[in-house]
Amino acid sequence: MGAARAVTPKTARVIGYDLQGRDDGTAVLLYREDDTPSGSTGGRVELVTVELGGVSDPKPIAEEGLGTGVPLLYGDWVVIHSLAGPVRVGLLGPKGDLVSDLAPETALRLGEILGGNNERFLVGTPAGRAMKLSVVQCARQ
């Protein structure tokens, strides 16, 4: 326990985030900062690592133009949905750095990642008035 403290820059305007604890006692915060004009394709996505000794400097994960969705963490995977294109998926390393491209996952087509861990994602795909659920395996390359 301790006093509350800011973990994002005080000048940042955070519009969406995801927080995840790790086995080593640290926490990873992934957030989208809105520093873009209305109607744009989304703001910058950044990551900070929080530990007992302090907070890391923000690390840019994605610049503008990767959609407007809230960035999500599923285990070591970063997921960003977009209304204008395929979901983007990237892999985090042990220090919270992006170790793979935040690439469009075209194999999911219209599917949306609903949950997951370090190995698998639960994907929902529209099927008329229903939703088709499937499980896909993550590949670390």
The first five atom37 places (N, CA, C, CB, O) and aatype in JSON, in Angstrom:
{
  "aatype": [12, 7, 0, 0, 1, 0, 19, 16, 14, 11, 16, 0, 1, 19, 9, 7, 18, 3, 10, 5, 7, 1, 3, 3, 7, 16, 0, 19, 10, 10, 18, 1, 6, 3, 3, 16, 14, 15, 7, 15, 16, 7, 7, 1, 19, 6, 10, 19, 16, 19, 6, 10, 7, 7, 19, 15, 3, 14, 11, 14, 9, 0, 6, 6, 7, 10, 7, 16, 7, 19, 14, 10, 10, 18, 7, 3, 17, 19, 19, 9, 8, 15, 10, 0, 7, 14, 19, 1, 19, 7, 10, 10, 7, 14, 11, 7, 3, 10, 19, 15, 3, 10, 0, 14, 6, 16, 0, 10, 1, 10, 7, 6, 9, 10, 7, 7, 2, 2, 6, 1, 13, 10, 19, 7, 16, 14, 0, 7, 1, 0, 12, 11, 10, 15, 19, 19, 5, 4, 0, 1, 5],
  "atom_mask": [
    [1, 1, 1, 1, 1],
    [1, 1, 1, 0, 1],
    [1, 1, 1, 1, 1],
    [1, 1, 1, 1, 1],
    [1, 1, 1, 1, 1],
    [1, 1, 1, 1, 1],
    [1, 1, 1, 1, 1],
    [1, 1, 1, 1, 1],
    [1, 1, 1, 1, 1],
    [1, 1, 1, 1, 1],
    [1, 1, 1, 1, 1],
    [1, 1, 1, 1, 1],
    [1, 1, 1, 1, 1],
    [1, 1, 1, 1, 1],
    [1, 1, 1, 1, 1],
    [1, 1, 1, 0, 1],
    [1, 1, 1, 1, 1],
    [1, 1, 1, 1, 1],
    [1, 1, 1, 1, 1],
    [1, 1, 1, 1, 1],
    [1, 1, 1, 0, 1],
    [1, 1, 1, 1, 1],
    [1, 1, 1, 1, 1],
    [1, 1, 1, 1, 1],
    [1, 1, 1, 0, 1],
    [1, 1, 1, 1, 1],
    [1, 1, 1, 1, 1],
    [1, 1, 1, 1, 1],
    [1, 1, 1, 1, 1],
    [1, 1, 1, 1, 1],
    [1, 1, 1, 1, 1],
    [1, 1, 1, 1, 1],
    [1, 1, 1, 1, 1],
    [1, 1, 1, 1, 1],
    [1, 1, 1, 1, 1],
    [1, 1, 1, 1, 1],
    [1, 1, 1, 1, 1],
    [1, 1, 1, 1, 1],
    [1, 1, 1, 0, 1],
    [1, 1, 1, 1, 1],
    [1, 1, 1, 1, 1],
    [1, 1, 1, 0, 1],
    [1, 1, 1, 0, 1],
    [1, 1, 1, 1, 1],
    [1, 1, 1, 1, 1],
    [1, 1, 1, 1, 1],
    [1, 1, 1, 1, 1],
    [1, 1, 1, 1, 1],
    [1, 1, 1, 1, 1],
    [1, 1, 1, 1, 1],
    [1, 1, 1, 1, 1],
    [1, 1, 1, 1, 1],
    [1, 1, 1, 0, 1],
    [1, 1, 1, 0, 1],
    [1, 1, 1, 1, 1],
    [1, 1, 1, 1, 1],
    [1, 1, 1, 1, 1],
    [1, 1, 1, 1, 1],
    [1, 1, 1, 1, 1],
    [1, 1, 1, 1, 1],
    [1, 1, 1, 1, 1],
    [1, 1, 1, 1, 1],
    [1, 1, 1, 1, 1],
    [1, 1, 1, 1, 1],
    [1, 1, 1, 0, 1],
    [1, 1, 1, 1, 1],
    [1, 1, 1, 0, 1],
    [1, 1, 1, 1, 1],
    [1, 1, 1, 0, 1],
    [1, 1, 1, 1, 1],
    [1, 1, 1, 1, 1],
    [1, 1, 1, 1, 1],
    [1, 1, 1, 1, 1],
    [1, 1, 1, 1, 1],
    [1, 1, 1, 0, 1],
    [1, 1, 1, 1, 1],
    [1, 1, 1, 1, 1],
    [1, 1, 1, 1, 1],
    [1, 1, 1, 1, 1],
    [1, 1, 1, 1, 1],
    [1, 1, 1, 1, 1],
    [1, 1, 1, 1, 1],
    [1, 1, 1, 1, 1],
    [1, 1, 1, 1, 1],
    [1, 1, 1, 0, 1],
    [1, 1, 1, 1, 1],
    [1, 1, 1, 1, 1],
    [1, 1, 1, 1, 1],
    [1, 1, 1, 1, 1],
    [1, 1, 1, 0, 1],
    [1, 1, 1, 1, 1],
    [1, 1, 1, 1, 1],
    [1, 1, 1, 0, 1],
    [1, 1, 1, 1, 1],
    [1, 1, 1, 1, 1],
    [1, 1, 1, 0, 1],
    [1, 1, 1, 1, 1],
    [1, 1, 1, 1, 1],
    [1, 1, 1, 1, 1],
    [1, 1, 1, 1, 1],
    [1, 1, 1, 1, 1],
    [1, 1, 1, 1, 1],
    [1, 1, 1, 1, 1],
    [1, 1, 1, 1, 1],
    [1, 1, 1, 1, 1],
    [1, 1, 1, 1, 1],
    [1, 1, 1, 1, 1],
    [1, 1, 1, 1, 1],
    [1, 1, 1, 1, 1],
    [1, 1, 1, 1, 1],
    [1, 1, 1, 0, 1],
    [1, 1, 1, 1, 1],
    [1, 1, 1, 1, 1],
    [1, 1, 1, 1, 1],
    [1, 1, 1, 0, 1],
    [1, 1, 1, 0, 1],
    [1, 1, 1, 1, 1],
    [1, 1, 1, 1, 1],
    [1, 1, 1, 1, 1],
    [1, 1, 1, 1, 1],
    [1, 1, 1, 1, 1],
    [1, 1, 1, 1, 1],
    [1, 1, 1, 1, 1],
    [1, 1, 1, 0, 1],
    [1, 1, 1, 1, 1],
    [1, 1, 1, 1, 1],
    [1, 1, 1, 1, 1],
    [1, 1, 1, 0, 1],
    [1, 1, 1, 1, 1],
    [1, 1, 1, 1, 1],
    [1, 1, 1, 1, 1],
    [1, 1, 1, 1, 1],
    [1, 1, 1, 1, 1],
    [1, 1, 1, 1, 1],
    [1, 1, 1, 1, 1],
    [1, 1, 1, 1, 1],
    [1, 1, 1, 1, 1],
    [1, 1, 1, 1, 1],
    [1, 1, 1, 1, 1],
    [1, 1, 1, 1, 1],
    [1, 1, 1, 1, 1]
  ],
  "atom_positions": [
    [[0.84, -1.18, 0.0], [0.0, 0.0, 0.0], [0.88, 1.23, 0.0], [-0.95, 0.01, 1.21], [2.01, 1.22, 0.48]],
    [[0.34, 2.27, -0.54], [1.07, 3.52, -0.59], [0.15, 4.62, -1.05], [0.0, 0.0, 0.0], [-1.04, 4.41, -1.3]],
    [[0.7, 5.8, -1.14], [-0.07, 6.95, -1.6], [-0.34, 6.83, -3.1], [0.68, 8.26, -1.28], [0.45, 6.25, -3.85]],
    [[-1.45, 7.38, -3.51], [-1.78, 7.4, -4.94], [-0.79, 8.29, -5.67], [-3.23, 7.88, -5.18], [-0.35, 9.31, -5.13]],
    [[-0.45, 7.91, -6.9], [0.42, 8.76, -7.7], [0.05, 8.61, -9.17], [1.9, 8.4, -7.47], [-0.49, 7.59, -9.6]],
    [[0.34, 9.64, -9.92], [0.06, 9.64, -11.35], [1.04, 8.69, -12.04], [0.16, 11.07, -11.95], [2.23, 8.67, -11.71]],
    [[0.53, 7.93, -13.0], [1.42, 7.03, -13.76], [1.5, 7.43, -15.23], [0.94, 5.57, -13.63], [2.32, 6.89, -15.97]],
    [[0.65, 8.34, -15.66], [0.74, 8.89, -17.01], [1.18, 10.35, -16.87], [-0.63, 8.76, -17.8], [1.01, 10.94, -15.8]],
    [[1.72, 10.93, -17.92], [2.11, 12.34, -17.83], [0.92, 13.22, -17.45], [2.7, 12.82, -19.17], [-0.2, 12.98, -17.9]],
    [[1.16, 14.21, -16.63], [0.07, 15.07, -16.15], [-0.59, 15.85, -17.29], [0.59, 16.04, -15.1], [-1.73, 16.3, -17.14]],
    [[0.1, 16.01, -18.4], [-0.46, 16.73, -19.54], [-1.23, 15.8, -20.48], [0.64, 17.43, -20.31], [-1.86, 16.27, -21.42]],
    [[-1.17, 14.49, -20.24], [-1.84, 13.52, -21.12], [-3.34, 13.55, -20.91], [-1.3, 12.1, -20.87], [-3.83, 13.77, -19.8]],
    [[-4.07, 13.32, -21.98], [-5.53, 13.18, -21.91], [-5.84, 11.73, -22.29], [-6.29, 14.21, -22.86], [-6.03, 11.42, -23.47]],
    [[-5.88, 10.87, -21.3], [-6.1, 9.44, -21.52], [-7.58, 9.2, -21.8], [-5.62, 8.61, -20.29], [-8.44, 9.61, -21.03]],
    [[-7.87, 8.52, -22.94], [-9.26, 8.27, -23.3], [-9.62, 6.79, -23.2], [-9.54, 8.77, -24.7], [-10.8, 6.44, -23.31]],
    [[-8.66, 5.93, -23.01], [-8.92, 4.51, -22.84], [-7.65, 3.81, -22.4], [0.0, 0.0, 0.0], [-6.55, 4.18, -22.8]],
    [[-7.81, 2.78, -21.55], [-6.63, 2.1, -21.05], [-6.96, 0.67, -20.65], [-6.03, 2.85, -19.86], [-8.13, 0.29, -20.52]],
    [[-5.91, -0.12, -20.45], [-6.02, -1.46, -19.88], [-4.83, -1.63, -18.93], [-6.03, -2.58, -21.01], [-3.73, -1.16, -19.21]],
    [[-5.06, -2.3, -17.83], [-4.05, -2.51, -16.8], [-3.95, -3.99, -16.51], [-4.39, -1.72, -15.51], [-4.96, -4.69, -16.42]],
    [[-2.72, -4.47, -16.36], [-2.52, -5.9, -16.1], [-1.34, -6.1, -15.16], [-2.29, -6.66, -17.42], [-0.26, -5.54, -15.36]],
    [[-1.56, -6.9, -14.12], [-0.48, -7.28, -13.22], [0.34, -8.4, -13.84], [0.0, 0.0, 0.0], [-0.18, -9.21, -14.61]],
    [[1.61, -8.46, -13.5], [2.5, -9.5, -14.01], [3.01, -10.35, -12.84], [3.69, -8.89, -14.81], [2.94, -9.94, -11.68]],
    [[3.53, -11.53, -13.18], [4.02, -12.46, -12.16], [5.16, -11.89, -11.33], [4.48, -13.73, -12.82], [5.34, -12.3, -10.18]],
    [[5.94, -10.95, -11.87], [7.08, -10.39, -11.14], [6.69, -9.25, -10.2], [8.12, -9.9, -12.11], [7.56, -8.63, -9.6]],
    [[5.39, -8.98, -10.06], [4.92, -7.95, -9.14], [4.75, -6.58, -9.77], [0.0, 0.0, 0.0], [4.28, -5.65, -9.12]],
    [[5.13, -6.44, -11.03], [4.94, -5.17, -11.71], [3.54, -5.12, -12.32], [6.01, -4.96, -12.79], [2.84, -6.13, -12.4]],
    [[3.15, -3.94, -12.74], [1.89, -3.76, -13.46], [2.21, -3.04, -14.76], [0.84, -2.97, -12.61], [3.09, -2.18, -14.8]],
    [[1.51, -3.4, -15.8], [1.67, -2.77, -17.11], [0.39, -2.01, -17.42], [2.0, -3.82, -18.23], [-0.7, -2.56, -17.35]],
    [[0.54, -0.73, -17.77], [-0.6, 0.1, -18.14], [-0.43, 0.49, -19.6], [-0.7, 1.37, -17.22], [0.57, 1.11, -19.98]],
    [[-1.41, 0.13, -20.41], [-1.43, 0.46, -21.84], [-2.56, 1.46, -22.02], [-1.64, -0.83, -22.75], [-3.69, 1.21, -21.58]],
    [[-2.29, 2.6, -22.65], [-3.33, 3.62, -22.76], [-3.26, 4.35, -24.1], [-3.2, 4.62, -21.63], [-2.22, 4.42, -24.75]],
    [[-4.41, 4.88, -24.49], [-4.49, 5.73, -25.68], [-4.63, 7.16, -25.22], [-5.68, 5.31, -26.61], [-5.48, 7.48, -24.38]],
    [[-3.79, 8.01, -25.77], [-3.81, 9.43, -25.45], [-4.5, 10.17, -26.58], [-2.38, 9.98, -25.21], [-4.16, 9.98, -27.75]],
    [[-5.46, 11.02, -26.24], [-6.18, 11.78, -27.26], [-5.52, 13.13, -27.43], [-7.67, 11.94, -26.89], [-5.78, 14.06, -26.67]],
    [[-4.67, 13.22, -28.43], [-4.04, 14.5, -28.74], [-4.29, 14.84, -30.21], [-2.52, 14.46, -28.44], [-3.5, 15.54, -30.84]],
    [[-5.41, 14.34, -30.73], [-5.72, 14.52, -32.15], [-7.0, 15.31, -32.31], [-5.84, 13.16, -32.86], [-7.82, 15.37, -31.39]],
    [[-7.19, 15.94, -33.47], [-8.45, 16.66, -33.69], [-9.62, 15.71, -33.86], [-8.33, 17.56, -34.93], [-9.43, 14.53, -34.16]],
    [[-10.82, 16.21, -33.66], [-12.03, 15.39, -33.81], [-12.09, 14.81, -35.21], [-13.3, 16.23, -33.53], [-11.74, 15.47, -36.19]],
    [[-12.56, 13.55, -35.3], [-12.7, 12.9, -36.59], [-11.43, 12.25, -37.11], [0.0, 0.0, 0.0], [-11.43, 11.73, -38.22]],
    [[-10.36, 12.27, -36.34], [-9.12, 11.66, -36.8], [-9.14, 10.16, -36.55], [-7.9, 12.3, -36.1], [-10.15, 9.62, -36.08]],
    [[-8.05, 9.49, -36.86], [-8.0, 8.03, -36.77], [-7.4, 7.54, -35.46], [-7.19, 7.47, -37.92], [-6.84, 6.45, -35.42]],
    [[-7.51, 8.3, -34.41], [-7.07, 7.83, -33.1], [-5.73, 8.42, -32.69], [0.0, 0.0, 0.0], [-4.91, 8.76, -33.54]],
    [[-5.54, 8.53, -31.39], [-4.3, 9.1, -30.87], [-3.24, 8.04, -30.62], [0.0, 0.0, 0.0], [-3.42, 6.86, -30.93]],
    [[-2.15, 8.48, -30.06], [-0.99, 7.65, -29.76], [-1.32, 6.63, -28.68], [0.2, 8.52, -29.33], [-2.09, 6.92, -27.76]],
    [[-0.73, 5.42, -28.78], [-0.87, 4.38, -27.76], [0.48, 4.25, -27.08], [-1.34, 3.01, -28.38], [1.51, 4.08, -27.73]],
    [[0.48, 4.34, -25.74], [1.72, 4.27, -24.96], [1.59, 3.27, -23.83], [2.1, 5.65, -24.41], [0.49, 2.87, -23.45]],
    [[2.74, 2.86, -23.29], [2.78, 1.86, -22.24], [3.71, 2.35, -21.13], [3.25, 0.49, -22.79], [4.78, 2.9, -21.41]],
    [[3.3, 2.15, -19.88], [4.18, 2.4, -18.74], [4.18, 1.15, -17.85], [3.71, 3.66, -17.93], [3.19, 0.43, -17.77]],
    [[5.31, 0.92, -17.21], [5.45, -0.18, -16.26], [5.54, 0.42, -14.87], [6.72, -1.06, -16.58], [6.31, 1.35, -14.63]],
    [[4.74, -0.11, -13.95], [4.7, 0.38, -12.58], [5.25, -0.7, -11.66], [3.25, 0.78, -12.16], [4.82, -1.85, -11.72]],
    [[6.21, -0.31, -10.81], [6.77, -1.23, -9.82], [6.98, -0.48, -8.52], [8.11, -1.85, -10.33], [6.78, 0.73, -8.45]],
    [[7.39, -1.19, -7.49], [7.56, -0.55, -6.18], [8.51, 0.63, -6.23], [8.06, -1.55, -5.17], [8.32, 1.61, -5.5]],
    [[9.52, 0.56, -7.06], [10.52, 1.62, -7.15], [10.1, 2.82, -7.96], [0.0, 0.0, 0.0], [10.81, 3.83, -7.96]],
    [[8.97, 2.76, -8.65], [8.53, 3.9, -9.44], [7.84, 3.49, -10.72], [0.0, 0.0, 0.0], [7.4, 2.36, -10.89]],
    [[7.75, 4.46, -11.6], [7.03, 4.31, -12.86], [8.01, 4.58, -14.0], [5.81, 5.27, -12.92], [8.78, 5.53, -13.95]],
    [[7.97, 3.73, -15.03], [8.84, 3.94, -16.18], [8.35, 5.14, -17.0], [8.89, 2.68, -17.06], [7.21, 5.57, -16.86]],
    [[9.22, 5.65, -17.84], [8.8, 6.67, -18.8], [7.86, 6.02, -19.81], [10.04, 7.31, -19.51], [8.0, 4.84, -20.11]],
    [[6.9, 6.77, -20.33], [5.99, 6.21, -21.33], [6.76, 5.73, -22.56], [4.93, 7.25, -21.75], [7.65, 6.42, -23.05]],
    [[6.39, 4.54, -23.05], [7.0, 3.99, -24.26], [5.93, 4.0, -25.35], [7.56, 2.53, -24.02], [4.87, 3.4, -25.17]],
    [[6.19, 4.67, -26.47], [5.2, 4.65, -27.55], [5.08, 3.25, -28.14], [5.59, 5.66, -28.65], [6.08, 2.62, -28.49]],
    [[3.86, 2.77, -28.25], [3.58, 1.47, -28.86], [3.08, 1.68, -30.28], [2.53, 0.67, -28.02], [3.42, 0.91, -31.19]],
    [[2.27, 2.71, -30.49], [1.73, 3.0, -31.81], [1.46, 4.49, -31.93], [0.44, 2.19, -32.07], [0.99, 5.13, -30.99]],
    [[1.77, 5.02, -33.08], [1.45, 6.41, -33.37], [0.01, 6.49, -33.86], [2.44, 7.01, -34.43], [-0.71, 5.49, -33.85]],
    [[-0.41, 7.66, -34.27], [-1.76, 7.85, -34.77], [-2.0, 7.0, -36.01], [-2.02, 9.34, -35.07], [-1.06, 6.61, -36.7]],
    [[-3.26, 6.72, -36.29], [-3.63, 6.07, -37.53], [-3.88, 4.58, -37.4], [0.0, 0.0, 0.0], [-4.1, 3.91, -38.42]],
    [[-3.88, 4.02, -36.19], [-4.12, 2.59, -36.01], [-5.53, 2.32, -35.52], [-3.12, 2.0, -35.04], [-5.78, 1.3, -34.87]],
    [[-6.45, 3.21, -35.8], [-7.82, 3.01, -35.36], [-8.06, 3.74, -34.05], [0.0, 0.0, 0.0], [-7.14, 4.27, -33.44]],
    [[-9.31, 3.75, -33.65], [-9.7, 4.52, -32.47], [-10.07, 3.65, -31.29], [-10.85, 5.41, -32.82], [-10.53, 4.17, -30.27]],
    [[-9.87, 2.34, -31.39], [-10.27, 1.44, -30.31], [-9.4, 1.56, -29.08], [0.0, 0.0, 0.0], [-8.28, 2.06, -29.12]],
    [[-9.95, 1.09, -27.96], [-9.21, 1.04, -26.7], [-8.15, -0.04, -26.81], [-10.16, 0.78, -25.48], [-8.47, -1.16, -27.21]],
    [[-6.89, 0.24, -26.47], [-5.88, -0.8, -26.51], [-6.1, -1.79, -25.37], [-4.46, -0.18, -26.43], [-6.43, -1.4, -24.25]],
    [[-5.91, -3.07, -25.66], [-6.16, -4.12, -24.67], [-4.93, -4.99, -24.48], [-7.36, -4.99, -25.09], [-4.13, -5.17, -25.4]],
    [[-4.78, -5.55, -23.27], [-3.71, -6.48, -22.95], [-4.3, -7.85, -22.65], [-2.87, -5.98, -21.74], [-5.22, -7.98, -21.84]],
    [[-3.77, -8.86, -23.31], [-4.14, -10.26, -23.04], [-2.84, -11.02, -22.86], [-5.02, -10.89, -24.21], [-2.22, -11.44, -23.84]],
    [[-2.42, -11.2, -21.61], [-1.12, -11.8, -21.36], [-0.04, -10.87, -21.89], [0.0, 0.0, 0.0], [0.01, -9.7, -21.52]],
    [[0.81, -11.37, -22.76], [1.88, -10.57, -23.36], [1.46, -9.94, -24.69], [3.12, -11.42, -23.58], [2.29, -9.37, -25.39]],
    [[0.19, -10.03, -25.04], [-0.28, -9.55, -26.33], [-0.99, -8.21, -26.2], [-1.22, -10.57, -26.95], [-1.79, -8.01, -25.29]],
    [[-0.69, -7.29, -27.12], [-1.38, -6.01, -27.26], [-2.37, -6.17, -28.4], [-0.37, -4.83, -27.53], [-2.02, -6.65, -29.48]],
    [[-3.62, -5.75, -28.17], [-4.67, -5.87, -29.18], [-5.34, -4.5, -29.33], [-5.72, -6.97, -28.8], [-5.73, -3.87, -28.34]],
    [[-5.46, -4.05, -30.59], [-6.16, -2.79, -30.87], [-7.19, -3.06, -31.96], [-5.16, -1.65, -31.3], [-6.84, -3.42, -33.08]],
    [[-8.47, -2.88, -31.62], [-9.55, -3.04, -32.58], [-9.76, -1.73, -33.33], [-10.85, -3.49, -31.89], [-9.41, -0.65, -32.84]],
    [[-10.33, -1.84, -34.5], [-10.62, -0.66, -35.31], [-11.91, -0.88, -36.09], [-9.45, -0.34, -36.27], [-12.17, -1.99, -36.55]],
    [[-12.71, 0.16, -36.23], [-13.91, 0.06, -37.04], [-13.58, 0.13, -38.53], [-14.9, 1.17, -36.68], [-14.39, -0.27, -39.36]],
    [[-12.4, 0.63, -38.86], [-12.03, 0.87, -40.25], [-11.11, -0.2, -40.84], [-11.36, 2.2, -40.37], [-10.69, -0.06, -41.98]],
    [[-10.79, -1.25, -40.1], [-9.89, -2.25, -40.63], [-9.73, -3.41, -39.67], [0.0, 0.0, 0.0], [-10.42, -3.49, -38.66]],
    [[-8.8, -4.31, -40.0], [-8.62, -5.49, -39.15], [-8.01, -5.15, -37.78], [-7.74, -6.51, -39.86], [-7.37, -4.11, -37.61]],
    [[-8.24, -6.04, -36.83], [-7.64, -5.9, -35.51], [-6.12, -5.97, -35.66], [-8.17, -7.01, -34.52], [-5.61, -6.7, -36.51]],
    [[-5.4, -5.22, -34.83], [-3.94, -5.25, -34.82], [-3.48, -5.96, -33.57], [-3.34, -3.81, -34.9], [-4.02, -5.76, -32.48]],
    [[-2.45, -6.81, -33.72], [-1.94, -7.62, -32.62], [-0.42, -7.51, -32.59], [-2.39, -9.1, -32.76], [0.23, -7.6, -33.64]],
    [[0.14, -7.32, -31.4], [1.59, -7.27, -31.22], [1.97, -7.95, -29.93], [0.0, 0.0, 0.0], [1.12, -8.15, -29.06]],
    [[3.23, -8.32, -29.8], [3.73, -9.07, -28.64], [4.66, -8.21, -27.8], [4.45, -10.35, -29.1], [5.55, -7.55, -28.33]],
    [[4.45, -8.23, -26.48], [5.31, -7.52, -25.54], [6.41, -8.44, -25.04], [4.5, -6.96, -24.36], [6.18, -9.64, -24.84]],
    [[7.58, -7.88, -24.84], [8.68, -8.62, -24.23], [8.63, -8.51, -22.72], [0.0, 0.0, 0.0], [7.73, -7.86, -22.18]],
    [[9.58, -9.14, -22.02], [9.56, -9.15, -20.55], [9.71, -7.77, -19.9], [10.64, -10.04, -20.05], [9.3, -7.59, -18.76]],
    [[10.27, -6.8, -20.61], [10.44, -5.46, -20.04], [9.36, -4.49, -20.51], [11.81, -4.92, -20.4], [9.47, -3.29, -20.3]],
    [[8.32, -5.03, -21.17], [7.23, -4.18, -21.62], [7.48, -3.51, -22.96], [0.0, 0.0, 0.0], [6.73, -2.6, -23.34]],
    [[8.51, -3.93, -23.67], [8.76, -3.38, -25.0], [8.03, -4.21, -26.04], [10.28, -3.35, -25.31], [7.88, -5.43, -25.89]],
    [[7.57, -3.56, -27.09], [6.93, -4.27, -28.19], [8.01, -4.99, -28.98], [6.11, -3.29, -29.1], [8.91, -4.35, -29.53]],
    [[7.95, -6.32, -29.04], [8.99, -7.11, -29.71], [8.54, -7.64, -31.07], [9.4, -8.28, -28.83], [9.3, -8.34, -31.74]],
    [[7.33, -7.3, -31.48], [6.85, -7.63, -32.82], [6.08, -6.44, -33.34], [5.97, -8.93, -32.82], [5.67, -5.57, -32.57]],
    [[5.88, -6.39, -34.63], [5.09, -5.31, -35.2], [3.66, -5.39, -34.69], [5.11, -5.36, -36.74], [3.15, -6.48, -34.42]],
    [[3.03, -4.26, -34.56], [1.61, -4.2, -34.23], [0.88, -4.34, -35.56], [1.21, -2.85, -33.45], [0.39, -3.36, -36.13]],
    [[0.81, -5.58, -36.04], [0.39, -5.86, -37.41], [-1.09, -6.19, -37.51], [1.2, -7.0, -37.97], [-1.67, -6.73, -36.57]],
    [[-1.71, -5.86, -38.65], [-3.09, -6.25, -38.86], [-3.21, -7.77, -38.94], [-3.65, -5.6, -40.14], [-2.45, -8.42, -39.66]],
    [[-4.15, -8.33, -38.21], [-4.38, -9.78, -38.22], [-5.55, -10.06, -39.15], [-4.66, -10.35, -36.77], [-6.69, -10.2, -38.71]],
    [[-5.25, -10.14, -40.45], [-6.29, -10.29, -41.46], [-6.98, -11.65, -41.4], [-5.71, -10.08, -42.82], [-8.09, -11.79, -41.92]],
    [[-6.36, -12.65, -40.78], [-6.97, -13.98, -40.69], [-8.26, -13.95, -39.86], [-5.99, -14.99, -40.08], [-9.11, -14.82, -40.02]],
    [[-8.4, -12.97, -38.98], [-9.61, -12.87, -38.15], [-10.77, -12.23, -38.9], [-9.31, -12.08, -36.89], [-11.9, -12.28, -38.43]],
    [[-10.51, -11.65, -40.05], [-11.52, -10.97, -40.89], [-12.33, -9.99, -40.05], [-12.46, -11.99, -41.56], [-11.77, -9.01, -39.56]],
    [[-13.61, -10.22, -39.87], [-14.47, -9.32, -39.11], [-14.52, -9.69, -37.63], [-15.87, -9.33, -39.69], [-15.28, -9.09, -36.86]],
    [[-13.72, -10.66, -37.22], [-13.76, -11.13, -35.84], [-13.2, -10.11, -34.87], [0.0, 0.0, 0.0], [-12.32, -9.31, -35.2]],
    [[-13.72, -10.16, -33.65], [-13.26, -9.29, -32.57], [-12.75, -10.17, -31.44], [-14.4, -8.34, -32.07], [-13.4, -11.14, -31.05]],
    [[-11.57, -9.83, -30.92], [-11.0, -10.6, -29.82], [-11.74, -10.21, -28.53], [-9.44, -10.34, -29.69], [-11.75, -9.04, -28.14]],
    [[-12.36, -11.19, -27.89], [-13.18, -10.95, -26.7], [-12.44, -11.25, -25.41], [-14.43, -11.78, -26.77], [-12.82, -10.74, -24.35]],
    [[-11.41, -12.06, -25.46], [-10.65, -12.45, -24.28], [-9.46, -13.27, -24.72], [0.0, 0.0, 0.0], [-9.34, -13.65, -25.88]],
    [[-8.57, -13.54, -23.76], [-7.42, -14.35, -24.12], [-6.39, -14.4, -23.03], [0.0, 0.0, 0.0], [-6.56, -13.82, -21.96]],
    [[-5.31, -15.1, -23.33], [-4.16, -15.2, -22.43], [-2.91, -15.26, -23.29], [-4.27, -16.46, -21.48], [-2.92, -14.77, -24.42]],
    [[-1.83, -15.85, -22.79], [-0.59, -15.89, -23.56], [-0.6, -16.9, -24.69], [0.55, -16.19, -22.64], [0.33, -16.92, -25.5]],
    [[-1.62, -17.73, -24.77], [-1.63, -18.78, -25.78], [-2.82, -18.71, -26.74], [-1.63, -20.1, -25.11], [-2.66, -19.04, -27.92]],
    [[-3.98, -18.31, -26.27], [-5.18, -18.39, -27.09], [-6.04, -17.13, -26.94], [-5.98, -19.63, -26.73], [-6.02, -16.46, -25.91]],
    [[-6.81, -16.86, -28.01], [-7.8, -15.78, -27.99], [-9.18, -16.36, -28.22], [-7.47, -14.71, -29.04], [-9.34, -17.29, -29.01]],
    [[-10.18, -15.82, -27.54], [-11.58, -16.1, -27.84], [-12.03, -15.02, -28.81], [-12.48, -16.13, -26.52], [-11.92, -13.83, -28.52]],
    [[-12.52, -15.45, -29.98], [-12.89, -14.51, -31.04], [-14.38, -14.62, -31.32], [-12.07, -14.79, -32.33], [-14.91, -15.72, -31.46]],
    [[-15.05, -13.49, -31.4], [-16.45, -13.43, -31.79], [-16.56, -12.87, -33.19], [0.0, 0.0, 0.0], [-16.0, -11.81, -33.48]],
    [[-17.28, -13.56, -34.06], [-17.46, -13.12, -35.44], [-18.95, -13.01, -35.72], [-16.77, -14.11, -36.44], [-19.7, -13.95, -35.46]],
    [[-19.39, -11.86, -36.27], [-20.81, -11.72, -36.58], [-21.27, -12.78, -37.58], [-21.1, -10.32, -37.14], [-20.58, -13.07, -38.56]],
    [[-22.43, -13.36, -37.31], [-23.02, -14.36, -38.2], [-24.52, -14.07, -38.28], [-22.75, -15.84, -37.69], [-25.32, -14.72, -37.61]],
    [[-24.87, -13.1, -39.1], [-26.27, -12.66, -39.15], [-26.65, -11.97, -37.86], [0.0, 0.0, 0.0], [-26.01, -11.0, -37.46]],
    [[-27.7, -12.48, -37.21], [-28.13, -11.91, -35.93], [-27.46, -12.6, -34.75], [-29.65, -12.0, -35.79], [-27.75, -12.28, -33.59]],
    [[-26.58, -13.52, -35.04], [-25.9, -14.29, -33.99], [-24.41, -13.92, -33.98], [-26.09, -15.81, -34.2], [-23.94, -13.11, -34.77]],
    [[-23.7, -14.54, -33.07], [-22.26, -14.37, -32.95], [-21.62, -15.75, -32.94], [-21.87, -13.54, -31.67], [-21.97, -16.59, -32.1]],
    [[-20.7, -16.0, -33.84], [-19.98, -17.26, -33.88], [-18.72, -17.11, -33.03], [-19.63, -17.67, -35.36], [-17.92, -16.2, -33.26]],
    [[-18.55, -18.01, -32.06], [-17.37, -17.97, -31.19], [-16.37, -19.01, -31.63], [-17.76, -18.18, -29.72], [-16.75, -20.12, -32.03]],
    [[-15.1, -18.66, -31.56], [-14.04, -19.6, -31.88], [-12.82, -19.29, -31.03], [-13.68, -19.55, -33.39], [-12.71, -18.19, -30.48]],
    [[-11.93, -20.24, -30.92], [-10.69, -20.06, -30.2], [-9.55, -20.17, -31.2], [-10.54, -21.12, -29.05], [-9.48, -21.12, -31.98]],
    [[-8.66, -19.19, -31.18], [-7.5, -19.23, -32.08], [-6.23, -19.28, -31.26], [-7.49, -18.0, -33.03], [-6.16, -18.73, -30.16]],
    [[-5.23, -19.94, -31.79], [-3.94, -20.1, -31.14], [-3.03, -18.93, -31.5], [-3.28, -21.44, -31.54], [-2.99, -18.52, -32.66]],
    [[-2.31, -18.39, -30.53], [-1.34, -17.34, -30.78], [-0.02, -17.95, -31.22], [-1.14, -16.46, -29.52], [0.39, -18.98, -30.69]],
    [[0.64, -17.33, -32.17], [1.95, -17.81, -32.62], [3.0, -16.74, -32.31], [1.93, -18.15, -34.15], [2.89, -15.6, -32.76]],
    [[4.0, -17.13, -31.53], [5.11, -16.21, -31.21], [6.2, -16.41, -32.25], [5.67, -16.45, -29.76], [6.73, -17.51, -32.39]],
    [[6.52, -15.36, -32.96], [7.54, -15.47, -34.01], [8.65, -14.52, -33.78], [6.95, -15.23, -35.36], [9.59, -14.47, -34.57]]
  ]
}
